[in-house]
Amino acid sequence: MISLEELNPRRFELVARWLSNPEINRWLTAEWRGRAVTAPVIAMAVRNPRNRMFVILYDEQPCGLVALADIDRSDKTAMVWYFLGEATLGRKGITSEAVRQLARFAFRELMLASLYAWVMEDNRGSHQVLQKAGFALAGRIRNATHSGERQVDRVYYDLIAEPCP
Ligand SMILES: CC(C)(COP(=O)(O)OP(=O)(O)OC[C@H]1O[C@@H](n2cnc3c(N)ncnc32)[C@H](O)[C@@H]1OP(=O)(O)O)[C@@H](O)C(=O)NCCC(=O)NCCS
């Protein structure tokens, strides 16, 4: 049973610990990559009205995060990002289902019209997550991010409100 819980102070330390893990943050935007994150940094992110962040609960156990960033109420769009904090729970479909639930929230509660996400070209698992959640390939920006030691493409996906399950 997978559900989302809006990120609250009780979970800030846990989320900061996950985000400080280089195995996780190496795949994220430069803002998080290679950083040791603290609870106050998470608190600041939560206060920013352009963000909405949710802990993924798997049978009530917190195991990861899904989030909207750059929420733009005028253009009705936002960026989706996510990670599984507990690697032992990988490949059970948890993140894909959490992204589906986040998209439903974004379309039904925030009345957004379009969501997008970008993935490093070599992040195989993340491409799969977006495809399973119903996102469509939108294009790529070449050499626009850094994966490990390599300059790689950003691959963009989008999802619009109508086909949301
Ligand atoms: C990528 C990540 C989010 C996947 O989380 P997850 O909960 O294991 O994903 P799911 O179980 O929903 O996987 C969806 C599909 O991708 C596959 N998959 C997951 N990780 C994979 C990997 N590393 N390599 C290949 N396929 C993978 C799953 O097997 C599943 O396919 P299936 O339905 O055919 O079995 C997780 O590994 C992670 O947090 N990575 C680090 C952070 C990150 O990359 N965030 C995304 C930044 S854009």
The ligand as a Tripos MOL2 file, in Angstrom:
@<TRIPOS>MOLECULE
LIG
   48    50     1     0     0
SMALL
NO_CHARGES

@<TRIPOS>ATOM
      1 C1         15.3200    5.5740  -10.0340 C.3       1 LIG1
      2 C2         14.5270    5.2780   -8.7550 C.3       1 LIG1
      3 C3         13.6540    6.4890   -8.4300 C.3       1 LIG1
      4 C4         13.6690    4.0320   -9.0180 C.3       1 LIG1
      5 O1         12.8470    3.7950   -7.8770 O.3       1 LIG1
      6 P1         12.0280    2.4280   -7.7220 P.3       1 LIG1
      7 O2         11.0470    2.5810   -6.6140 O.co2     1 LIG1
      8 O3         12.9780    1.2920   -7.6850 O.co2     1 LIG1
      9 O4         11.2520    2.4230   -9.1080 O.3       1 LIG1
     10 P2         10.0960    1.4090   -9.5670 P.3       1 LIG1
     11 O5         10.1620    0.1630   -8.7430 O.co2     1 LIG1
     12 O6          8.8360    2.1610   -9.6350 O.co2     1 LIG1
     13 O7         10.6570    1.0590  -11.0080 O.3       1 LIG1
     14 C5          9.9860    1.2500  -12.2180 C.3       1 LIG1
     15 C6         10.6380    0.3460  -13.2500 C.3       1 LIG1
     16 O8         12.0150    0.6690  -13.3960 O.3       1 LIG1
     17 C7         12.8230   -0.4560  -13.1630 C.3       1 LIG1
     18 N1         14.0510   -0.0180  -12.5150 N.ar      1 LIG1
     19 C8         14.1600    0.5770  -11.3060 C.ar      1 LIG1
     20 N2         15.4560    0.8370  -11.0440 N.ar      1 LIG1
     21 C9         16.1600    0.4060  -12.1280 C.ar      1 LIG1
     22 C10        17.5330    0.4110  -12.4540 C.ar      1 LIG1
     23 N3         18.4530    0.9210  -11.6260 N.pl3     1 LIG1
     24 N4         17.9060   -0.0990  -13.6540 N.ar      1 LIG1
     25 C11        16.9940   -0.5960  -14.5180 C.ar      1 LIG1
     26 N5         15.6620   -0.6160  -14.2570 N.ar      1 LIG1
     27 C12        15.2620   -0.1310  -13.0730 C.ar      1 LIG1
     28 C13        11.9770   -1.3520  -12.2830 C.3       1 LIG1
     29 O9         12.3760   -2.7120  -12.3650 O.3       1 LIG1
     30 C14        10.5990   -1.1170  -12.8330 C.3       1 LIG1
     31 O10        10.4150   -1.8450  -14.0330 O.3       1 LIG1
     32 P3          9.3380   -3.0510  -14.1310 P.3       1 LIG1
     33 O11         8.0230   -2.4500  -13.7900 O.co2     1 LIG1
     34 O12         9.4630   -3.4740  -15.5540 O.co2     1 LIG1
     35 O13         9.8130   -4.0560  -13.1340 O.co2     1 LIG1
     36 C15        15.4660    4.9850   -7.5520 C.3       1 LIG1
     37 O14        16.3770    3.9750   -7.9130 O.3       1 LIG1
     38 C16        16.2300    6.1940   -7.0860 C.2       1 LIG1
     39 O15        15.7800    6.8880   -6.2110 O.2       1 LIG1
     40 N6         17.4020    6.4630   -7.6700 N.am      1 LIG1
     41 C17        18.2330    7.6030   -7.2320 C.3       1 LIG1
     42 C18        17.5720    8.9660   -7.4060 C.3       1 LIG1
     43 C19        17.0340    9.2110   -8.8040 C.2       1 LIG1
     44 O16        17.5580    8.7080   -9.7870 O.2       1 LIG1
     45 N7         15.9760   10.0360   -8.8770 N.am      1 LIG1
     46 C20        15.3970   10.4450  -10.1070 C.3       1 LIG1
     47 C21        16.0400   11.7120  -10.5680 C.3       1 LIG1
     48 S1         15.2570   12.2850  -12.0590 S.3       1 LIG1
@<TRIPOS>BOND
     1     1     2 1
     2     2     3 1
     3     2     4 1
     4     2    36 1
     5     4     5 1
     6     5     6 1
     7     6     7 2
     8     6     8 1
     9     6     9 1
    10     9    10 1
    11    10    11 2
    12    10    12 1
    13    10    13 1
    14    13    14 1
    15    14    15 1
    16    15    16 1
    17    15    30 1
    18    16    17 1
    19    17    18 1
    20    17    28 1
    21    18    19 ar
    22    18    27 ar
    23    19    20 ar
    24    20    21 ar
    25    21    22 ar
    26    21    27 ar
    27    22    23 1
    28    22    24 ar
    29    24    25 ar
    30    25    26 ar
    31    26    27 ar
    32    28    29 1
    33    28    30 1
    34    30    31 1
    35    31    32 1
    36    32    33 2
    37    32    34 1
    38    32    35 1
    39    36    37 1
    40    36    38 1
    41    38    39 2
    42    38    40 1
    43    40    41 1
    44    41    42 1
    45    42    43 1
    46    43    44 2
    47    43    45 1
    48    45    46 1
    49    46    47 1
    50    47    48 1
@<TRIPOS>SUBSTRUCTURE
     1 LIG1         1 GROUP 0 **** ****
